[in-house]
Amino acid sequence: MTNPATSTTLSSSAPNFGLLIIGDEILSGKRADKHLPKVIELLKARGLQLDYAEYVGDSPQRITAALKRAFASGDVVFSTGGIGATPDDHTRQCAARALGVELALHPEAEALIRLRMQNLAREQGIVYEPNRSDNIHRLNMGVFPVGAQIIPNPFNGIPGFSCGSLHFVPGFPVMAWPMIEWVLDTVYPHMHQSAAWIEKSVIVFGAMEATLTPLMEEIERRYDGVKVFSLPSVDHPEYGRHIELGVKGEPGLVSQAYPALLAGLKVFDAKLGPELVQK
């Protein structure tokens, strides 16, 4: 039987990418989330796209439930926050509970944490005491679900960990972002796509989404793999009330679907504004 904590087998089709942002400080407004826009940026730079994100406070029950869903999905999910060793850090324990496995001190993580403590002692001009209570407590940061693999942390050496297609990093952006990049470039380089998608759209005035829906559905039926989108606005500073209507997908498909979308708009009594392209 395959251990869910070590399996990295993925579907042959491109997986969905998800983001789980953990921490009361985000939901209370003490800190503004910076992970969502950055992860979108990191994925986009590799021709990939974030499919969903979820915010969860420091509730073990909610974190465990969210992780169970993530493990069951088979998606590639990055989880930020809650992997420290203070009483409000629950992510490591919840990951083990969600997988139904035990927690154990990871040997490589232990070595890295001890090295970090030795370097700190040297910087402070004191003797490193491995059995001192606070140093022993710090080793809890390397207690991961059995079967986990480490994610190196270039900032301070304290690693994160991966369990299958779920990847756990600290909440601090200075640590989390290079760690997420490392995962994308080390574990998933085969999924990078230099020309993965393109987006073309047009500003439409004087139309209703409900009226345009049949055209949108028809374009998606005719061009499998293309996504049609509409973004209505009632108070845009430049365009005022309008709908941004467009298609996104593989460039070759978009080059066919977008002209068909424009042709379909001719039957509506709507004024077209600027055309937009995003790569």
N, C-alpha and C positions, 0 to 999 in steps of 0.2 A: 504493500500500500504506500502511495506517495505521501511524504510528510508535507503538509501544506506550508510549513515554515521554510522549507528549503526548495520547493518546486519553483522553477522559473519558466516553465513551459507556457507559451502564450499562443493565442490563436494565430493562424497564418495571416488573417486580415489585420489591419491596423487596429490596435486596441484603443479604447477610450482612455483619456487622461483625466484624473480627478485630483482635487486638492482638499485636504481636511485641515482646517486651521483651528487649533485647540487653545483655549485660554480665556478665563474670566475677564482678563484685562482688556481683551478686544471687545467683548460684548458689553462691558460696563462703560466703555469709552475712555478708559485710562490711557490706552494706546490705540493709535489708528493702525489698521491692518495695512501692511506694505507688501505682503506676500502675493496676494492675488494679481496685481498688475505685473509684478516681477516674474512670476511663474508663467503668465501669459507671454511675456516678452521672451523668456528663455525657450519656451516651446516654439514660439513663432520663428525664432532665429534658426531653428532646426527643421522648419517646415512642418511643425506639429501644432496641434490646437488643444486648448483646455476645454473639456466637455462639461465639467460641472465643478462646483466648489461648495463646501459646507463649513459652517462655523459651529463649534461646540464648546460650551463652557467646561469648567473643571469638575464635571460630574462623572464619576467612574461608570455609572450605569449608562449614561448617554454616550460616553466615549466608547465603551464596549459595544453598544448596539451599532454605532456608526462604523466601527471597525469590522464587526461581523458582516455588515452589508458590503463593505469594501472588499473583504476577502472573498465573499461569495460572488461578487461581480466579475472577478477575473480582470478587472481594469488595472492600469498602472496608476497608483494613488500615492501622492506625497502627503505626509502628515507632518505638520510643524507644531512644535511646542509640547511641553509636558514630559520630556524625557530626562529631566534632571533628577535630583535625589532629595528634594524638599517635600514636605507633606502634601503640597498641592500639585505635585507632579504624579500623574496616574497613567500616562500613556503606555509605558513599558508593561506594567501589570495588566492593563486592559487588553493590550495586544496578545499577551499570553492567554488571557481568559477567552478572548474571542477565538483563538486558534485551538483552545483545549490542550495546551502544552504547559510544561513547567517553565519557571524562570531559573536561569543559572548564570553565574559569572562567566562571561566570554573570555577565554584565555588571551586572545589578541587585544581585546579591549582592556583587560586588566594590565597588560604590559604597557599599553599606551597611556593609561591613566597614571600608572606608577612613574613612567618617564616624565609626565607632566608635573607630578608632585616633586620629583627630584629636581627638575629644572626650576620650579618655583622656589624651592628651598635654597638652591644655589644663588638665585637672583636676590633673595632676601638675606643671604649671608648666614643662614642657619643650617643645622644638621638635619638631613632628612630622616625622620623616624617613621618607618613603615607601619609600626604597630600602634602609633598614636591614634586615639579614637576618631579624630576628625579625618585622618588619612584613610582609615578603614572604612569610614562612612562614605568617602568619595568613591570608593570602589563600586558602590551601588549604581553609579552611572554606567557601569559596564555589565549590569545584570539584565540580560535580554531573554526573550523567549528562546527556548532550546531550538537549535537549528538555524538561528539568525546569522546573518553575515554583516560585517561591519561596513560602515560608510566613513571614509577618512574625513577628518575635520582639519583643514589647513590653518584655521585660526588659532586653536589652542590644543589640538591633538586629541580632545575628548571625542570619541567617535559617535556617530549615529548608527542605525542598523536597518537592515532590510529583512523582511520575511516574505519570500516569494516576490510578488509584484507590488507590495506595499513598502514604502521607504520612509523611514522615520528620522527627522532631523530636528535640531533645536529650534526654539522660537526666535532666536536672535538672527536678524537678516544677515549680519556680517558672517555668520557661520552657515546658516541654512542655504543661502543662495549658491555659494561655491560647491556645497555638498550636493545640491540638486543638480547642478551642472555636471558634476562628476558622475552621478548616476546616469544622466542622459547620455553622456559621451562614452561611458565605460560599459554600461549594461545594454543600452538601446541604440548604439550607433547605426545598426542595420535598419532602423526605422526612420532615420533622418532622410528628409527629402528636400533637395535643393530647390525644386520648383513644385512644391506640394500643392499649392492652391493660389488662386487669385480671386479677387472680388471686384465685380463691376456693378455699378448702380447708377440710378438716375433720380433726380429730384422731381417729384410729381405733385403738381398743384391741382386742387379742385376735384379730388377723387376720394372715395371712401374705401377703407380696407376690405369691407365686405363685398364691395363691387369687384375689386381686383382679385379676390381669392380664387375664383375659377381659373383665371389666367395663371396664377401662381401654381395651382395644382396641375394644370396642363403642362407647364414647362417642366415640372419635376417628373411627370410621367414620361414625357418625351426624351428627357436627357437624364438617364439614370446615373446617380452619383453627384448631381448638381443640387445644391440647396438654394431655394428661393427665400428671400427674406424681405420683410417690410418693417420700417422703423418710422412710425408716425410721430409728429411733433406738432404742438399747438402754439409754441411761443419761441421758436428758434430765433436767435438774435439776427441772423442774416436772411433766412428764408421764410420766417413766420410759420403759418400753418401749412404743413406739407407732409408727404410720405417719401421716405427714401426707399425705393424699390430696387432690388438687385438680385444677383446670383453669385454664388461662390462655389469653388471647386477646382478640379484639375484644369490647368490653363486651356488645354485643347477642347474640353467640354464647354468651358465658359465662353470660349470664342464662338461656339455654335449657339449656346443657349441665350446669351445676352442679346444678339440681334433678333432672335425669335421673341424675346420678351418685349423689346422695343416695338417690333411689328405688331404684337398683340395689343399694345397700348393705344394704337392708332384708332381702334374702334371706340375708345372711351373719349368723352368730351373733357379731356384733361390737358393742362398745359405742362410741358416738360421743361425742366430747368437744367442746371449743369449736370454733366455726367462725371462720375467719380470712379477712380481705379485705385485699389489697394493691393499690394503684393506682400 
